Amino acid sequence: MAVVHDIPRAVLRAGLWVTRLPLVAAAAVRGDVDEWHPLLAFDDAAAGVREFVGGVLHDDELVRAAQLERARVSELRRASELESVARAAREQADAAFEARETQDEEQREHVEAQTARRRSAVEQEEGRRRRRASSAASNRKQSVRETEARTKEQLAKQDRANRVANIEAEREALHDERRAVAATSAALEAEREIRSSKAARTGSGETDG
């Protein structure tokens, strides 16, 4: 009886193995021998065939092997689904992380741009303040120079006016002195004439007597 079961079992196994071989080769090329969906689908179908044949032949061993194969396929499918979920979660997490990185980078660039603009505005304002201060200092210096020039000019005018006044005063004093000398000379001359007249009258009286 075991021989009767062994022959169909061996034939079935060989046939399924030959049929599965191209799928195994394709899965090997993909690098996904254990969890490639077409291969899992074939193994699930092959387990169904084994279970059906085992039922027909009343081969409990073949039925158990088919059930174990289906359990293996189910586990691999669950593992594949979990891996797909985990992969999707990782991809979503990576995408979220990249989005946050991009957002953070954009925010950093925005902050840096704002900082640069504020720094530039401060530097420009500082430059304007310095230019205003320099202009004010230059204006003050110019005002001081103009004030000094006006003061010097006024002092020069005052000095010239004082010299002219002194010259006029000296000239007036000299003129007064000349008038005084002339008056003194005239008085002396008048006195000499009076004396001469008196002397003449005195001499004439003595002659008459």
C-alpha positions as CSV (number, residue, x, y, z in Angstrom):
1,M,0.0,0.0,0.0
2,A,2.9,2.4,0.8
3,V,4.4,1.6,-2.6
4,V,1.1,2.5,-4.2
5,H,1.1,5.9,-2.5
6,D,4.8,6.5,-3.1
7,I,4.6,6.2,-6.8
8,P,1.9,8.9,-7.4
9,R,3.5,11.0,-4.7
10,A,6.9,10.9,-6.4
11,V,5.3,11.6,-9.8
12,L,3.3,14.5,-8.4
13,R,6.3,15.9,-6.7
14,A,8.5,15.6,-9.8
15,G,5.8,17.2,-11.9
16,L,5.3,20.1,-9.6
17,W,9.0,20.6,-9.2
18,V,9.6,20.8,-12.9
19,T,6.7,23.2,-13.2
20,R,8.0,25.3,-10.3
21,L,11.6,25.4,-11.6
22,P,11.1,28.4,-14.0
23,L,9.5,30.4,-11.3
24,V,12.3,29.6,-8.9
25,A,14.8,30.7,-11.5
26,A,12.9,34.0,-12.1
27,A,12.6,34.6,-8.3
28,A,16.4,33.9,-8.0
29,V,17.1,36.6,-10.6
30,R,14.9,39.0,-8.6
31,G,16.6,38.0,-5.4
32,D,13.3,37.1,-3.8
33,V,13.0,33.4,-3.8
34,D,11.1,32.9,-0.6
35,E,8.5,35.7,-0.9
36,W,7.9,36.4,-4.6
37,H,4.2,36.5,-5.0
38,P,3.9,34.4,-8.2
39,L,6.0,31.7,-6.6
40,L,3.9,31.7,-3.4
41,A,0.7,31.5,-5.6
42,F,2.2,28.5,-7.3
43,D,3.1,26.8,-4.0
44,D,-0.4,27.5,-2.7
45,A,-1.9,26.0,-5.8
46,A,0.5,23.1,-5.7
47,A,-0.5,22.4,-2.0
48,G,-4.1,22.4,-3.2
49,V,-3.2,19.8,-5.8
50,R,-1.4,17.7,-3.3
51,E,-4.2,17.9,-0.9
52,F,-6.7,17.0,-3.6
53,V,-4.7,14.1,-4.8
54,G,-4.0,13.0,-1.3
55,G,-7.7,13.0,-0.6
56,V,-8.4,11.0,-3.7
57,L,-5.7,8.5,-2.9
58,H,-6.5,8.5,0.8
59,D,-2.8,9.5,1.3
60,D,-2.8,11.1,4.7
61,E,0.9,11.9,4.4
62,L,0.4,13.8,1.2
63,V,-2.5,15.6,2.7
64,R,-0.4,16.6,5.8
65,A,2.4,17.7,3.5
66,A,0.0,19.8,1.5
67,Q,-1.4,21.3,4.7
68,L,2.1,22.1,5.9
69,E,3.0,23.7,2.6
70,R,-0.2,25.8,2.8
71,A,0.8,26.8,6.3
72,R,4.3,27.7,5.1
73,V,2.8,29.8,2.2
74,S,0.4,31.5,4.6
75,E,3.3,32.4,6.9
76,L,5.4,33.6,4.0
77,R,2.5,35.7,2.8
78,R,1.9,37.2,6.2
79,A,5.6,37.9,6.5
80,S,5.5,39.4,3.1
81,E,2.5,41.5,4.0
82,L,4.1,42.6,7.2
83,E,7.3,43.4,5.3
84,S,5.3,45.4,2.8
85,V,3.5,47.3,5.6
86,A,6.9,47.9,7.3
87,R,8.4,49.0,4.1
88,A,5.5,51.3,3.4
89,A,5.8,52.6,7.0
90,R,9.6,53.1,6.5
91,E,9.0,54.9,3.2
92,Q,6.3,57.0,4.8
93,A,8.6,57.8,7.7
94,D,11.5,58.5,5.3
95,A,9.2,60.8,3.2
96,A,8.0,62.6,6.3
97,F,11.6,62.9,7.6
98,E,12.7,64.3,4.2
99,A,9.8,66.6,4.2
100,R,10.7,67.8,7.7
101,E,14.3,68.1,6.6
102,T,13.3,70.1,3.6
103,Q,11.0,72.3,5.7
104,D,13.7,72.8,8.3
105,E,16.2,73.6,5.6
106,E,13.8,76.1,4.1
107,Q,13.1,77.6,7.5
108,R,16.8,77.8,8.2
109,E,17.3,79.5,4.8
110,H,14.4,81.9,5.6
111,V,15.9,82.7,9.0
112,E,19.3,83.2,7.5
113,A,17.9,85.4,4.8
114,Q,16.0,87.5,7.4
115,T,19.1,87.7,9.5
116,A,21.1,88.8,6.5
117,R,18.5,91.4,5.6
118,R,18.4,92.7,9.1
119,R,22.2,92.8,9.3
120,S,22.3,94.6,5.9
121,A,19.7,97.1,7.2
122,V,21.7,97.7,10.4
123,E,24.9,98.1,8.4
124,Q,23.2,100.5,6.0
125,E,21.7,102.5,8.9
126,E,25.1,102.6,10.6
127,G,26.6,103.8,7.4
128,R,24.0,106.5,7.1
129,R,24.5,107.5,10.7
130,R,28.2,107.7,10.2
131,R,27.8,109.7,7.0
132,R,25.4,112.1,8.9
133,A,27.8,112.4,11.8
134,S,30.7,113.0,9.4
135,S,28.6,115.5,7.5
136,A,27.6,117.2,10.7
137,A,31.2,117.3,11.9
138,S,32.3,118.7,8.5
139,N,29.5,121.3,8.7
140,R,30.6,122.2,12.2
141,K,34.2,122.6,11.1
142,Q,33.1,124.7,8.1
143,S,31.0,126.8,10.4
144,V,33.9,127.3,12.8
145,R,36.2,128.2,9.9
146,E,33.6,130.7,8.6
147,T,33.1,132.1,12.1
148,E,36.9,132.4,12.5
149,A,37.2,134.1,9.1
150,R,34.4,136.5,9.9
151,T,35.9,137.2,13.3
152,K,39.3,137.8,11.7
153,E,37.8,140.1,9.1
154,Q,35.9,142.0,11.8
155,L,39.1,142.3,13.8
156,A,41.0,143.5,10.8
157,K,38.3,146.0,10.0
158,Q,38.3,147.2,13.6
159,D,42.1,147.4,13.6
160,R,42.0,149.4,10.4
161,A,39.3,151.6,11.8
162,N,41.3,152.1,15.0
163,R,44.5,152.9,13.0
164,V,42.5,155.4,10.9
165,A,41.0,156.9,14.0
166,N,44.4,157.2,15.6
167,I,45.8,158.8,12.5
168,E,42.9,161.3,12.4
169,A,43.4,162.0,16.1
170,E,47.1,162.5,15.6
171,R,46.4,164.7,12.6
172,E,43.9,166.8,14.5
173,A,46.3,167.1,17.5
174,L,49.0,168.2,15.1
175,H,46.6,170.7,13.5
176,D,45.6,172.0,17.0
177,E,49.3,172.3,17.9
178,R,50.0,174.2,14.8
179,R,47.1,176.5,15.5
180,A,48.4,177.0,19.1
181,V,51.9,177.8,17.8
182,A,50.4,180.2,15.2
183,A,48.3,181.9,18.0
184,T,51.4,182.1,20.2
185,S,53.4,183.6,17.4
186,A,50.7,186.1,16.6
187,A,50.4,187.1,20.3
188,L,54.2,187.6,20.5
189,E,54.1,189.6,17.3
190,A,51.3,191.8,18.7
191,E,53.1,192.3,21.9
192,R,56.3,193.3,20.0
193,E,54.3,195.8,18.0
194,I,52.7,197.2,21.1
195,R,56.1,197.6,22.7
196,S,57.4,199.2,19.6
197,S,54.5,201.6,19.5
198,K,55.0,202.5,23.1
199,A,58.6,203.0,22.6
200,A,58.0,205.2,19.7
201,R,55.5,207.4,21.6
202,T,57.9,207.7,24.5
203,G,60.7,208.9,22.3
204,S,58.6,211.4,20.5
205,G,57.5,213.0,23.8
206,E,61.0,213.4,25.0
207,T,61.9,215.2,21.8
208,D,59.0,217.7,22.1
209,G,60.0,218.6,25.7
